């Protein structure tokens, strides 16, 4: 019999489930982001304890491995002083003449729809180190960014 007609079982045709990819680089978090990670770990631990369905349990355990790793590698950097754009600041700036405001946060806390942008995002990297009144390059354009104001949004450590 040809190998093409052999079928071991239904499981061999299912899409494989891979681990969640861990972002490259340091796992910087704000105090808010660290609390979100801790809350997620606690919720997943409770979910794993309550689940009986094998497939749902595998998915929940995979998610828990990811969040446990993120919690154990989390780095809470010092609270910025607000003199320059850095992790944990909210910055208002002009980008190609249009005013925008965003907060620079960790990878897992990022939510661009709510103006929370990862420190590793291109626009964050372009803003880092600039002070109010500074011009910066972005997307191949010189002086595409002008920093208007900086505000500290990171909360102190508990």
C-alpha positions as semicolon CSV with decimal commas, in nm:
position;residue;x (nm);y (nm);z (nm)
1;X;0,000;0,000;0,000
2;X;0,124;0,346;-0,089
3;X;0,229;0,579;0,194
4;X;-0,012;0,836;0,049
5;X;-0,307;0,624;0,161
6;X;-0,178;0,553;0,512
7;X;-0,349;0,738;0,794
8;X;-0,228;0,702;1,150
9;X;-0,503;0,911;1,309
10;X;-0,684;1,242;1,304
11;X;-0,421;1,414;1,520
12;X;-0,155;1,406;1,249
13;X;-0,367;1,638;1,034
14;X;-0,417;1,903;1,299
15;X;-0,219;2,224;1,283
16;X;0,071;2,211;1,530
17;X;0,056;2,439;1,832
18;X;0,379;2,628;1,886
19;X;0,497;2,825;2,187
20;X;0,422;3,197;2,186
21;X;0,723;3,386;2,053
22;X;0,915;3,586;2,313
23;X;1,009;3,935;2,188
24;X;1,381;3,985;2,136
25;X;1,568;4,208;2,379
26;X;1,504;4,313;2,737
27;X;1,159;4,273;2,890
28;X;1,113;4,630;3,015
29;X;0,783;4,691;3,193
30;X;0,609;4,981;3,362
31;X;0,459;4,926;3,707
32;X;0,119;4,902;3,535
33;X;0,256;4,649;3,284
34;X;0,409;4,436;3,559
35;X;0,076;4,428;3,742
36;X;-0,100;4,324;3,420
37;X;0,145;4,035;3,381
38;X;0,094;3,924;3,744
39;X;-0,285;3,939;3,700
40;X;-0,263;3,734;3,380
41;X;-0,048;3,468;3,550
42;X;-0,293;3,442;3,841
43;X;-0,592;3,414;3,606
44;X;-0,421;3,144;3,398
45;X;-0,318;2,946;3,707
46;X;-0,683;2,944;3,819
47;X;-0,796;2,846;3,469
48;X;-0,546;2,558;3,448
49;X;-0,660;2,428;3,787
50;X;-1,026;2,431;3,677
51;X;-0,997;2,291;3,322
52;X;-1,077;1,931;3,238
53;X;-1,083;1,947;2,857
54;X;-0,742;1,826;2,736
55;X;-0,718;2,063;2,437
56;X;-0,818;2,370;2,639
57;X;-0,578;2,264;2,915
58;X;-0,285;2,239;2,669
59;X;-0,362;2,588;2,537
60;X;-0,393;2,735;2,887
61;X;-0,066;2,571;2,997
62;X;0,110;2,709;2,689
63;X;-0,023;3,058;2,768
64;X;0,084;3,019;3,131
65;X;0,440;2,922;3,025
66;X;0,460;3,239;2,817
67;X;0,334;3,469;3,096
68;X;0,548;3,299;3,363
69;X;0,851;3,364;3,143
70;X;0,748;3,725;3,092
71;X;0,699;3,770;3,466
72;X;1,035;3,614;3,556
73;X;1,224;3,825;3,300
74;X;1,043;4,153;3,367
75;X;1,269;4,452;3,431
76;X;1,123;4,760;3,600
77;X;1,359;5,042;3,497
78;X;1,401;5,356;3,708
79;X;1,123;5,612;3,681
80;X;1,228;5,872;3,420
81;X;1,281;6,236;3,518
82;X;1,083;6,377;3,225
83;X;1,366;6,582;3,076
84;X;1,397;6,359;2,769
85;X;1,190;6,092;2,594
86;X;1,254;5,753;2,750
87;X;1,074;5,440;2,860
88;X;0,777;5,528;3,081
89;X;0,709;5,873;2,937
90;X;0,415;6,018;2,747
91;X;0,533;6,236;2,463
92;X;0,343;6,485;2,251
93;X;0,509;6,555;1,918
94;X;0,454;6,667;1,563
95;X;0,504;6,398;1,301
96;X;0,510;6,544;0,952
97;X;0,312;6,842;1,085
98;X;0,042;6,637;1,265
99;X;0,025;6,638;1,645
100;X;0,034;6,298;1,815
101;X;0,063;6,179;2,174
102;X;0,180;5,835;2,285
103;X;0,314;5,657;2,590
104;X;0,625;5,441;2,563
105;X;0,566;5,108;2,739
106;X;0,676;4,742;2,734
107;X;0,603;4,494;2,456
108;X;0,320;4,315;2,639
109;X;0,155;4,639;2,752
110;X;0,159;4,795;2,405
111;X;-0,180;4,885;2,260
112;X;-0,141;5,130;1,970
113;X;-0,518;5,188;1,954
114;X;-0,489;5,344;2,302
115;X;-0,161;5,532;2,228
116;X;0,051;5,276;2,419
117;X;0,350;5,200;2,198
118;X;0,629;4,950;2,264
119;X;0,974;5,090;2,333
120;X;1,099;4,873;2,046
121;X;0,862;5,027;1,787
122;X;1,029;5,240;1,519
123;X;0,856;5,561;1,629
124;X;0,962;5,503;1,991
125;X;1,321;5,441;1,889
126;X;1,315;5,762;1,683
127;X;1,185;5,960;1,983
128;X;1,417;5,817;2,250
129;X;1,659;6,071;2,392
130;X;1,492;6,375;2,237
131;X;1,394;6,674;2,451
132;X;1,115;6,930;2,401
133;X;1,200;7,142;2,097
134;X;1,430;6,876;1,946
135;X;1,384;6,757;1,589
136;X;1,432;6,393;1,492
137;X;1,449;6,177;1,183
138;X;1,183;5,918;1,109
139;X;1,103;5,688;0,817
140;X;1,389;5,822;0,610
141;X;1,287;6,187;0,651
142;X;1,509;6,434;0,829
143;X;1,340;6,642;1,099
144;X;1,009;6,457;1,054
145;X;0,953;6,467;1,432
146;X;0,940;6,768;1,665
147;X;0,899;6,695;2,037
148;X;0,648;6,933;2,200
149;X;0,622;6,800;2,556
150;X;0,717;6,507;2,779
151;X;0,530;6,376;3,082
152;X;0,628;6,095;3,320
153;X;0,360;5,824;3,327
154;X;0,545;5,540;3,503
155;X;0,431;5,483;3,858
156;X;0,683;5,435;4,138
157;X;0,760;5,082;4,249
158;X;0,556;4,940;4,538
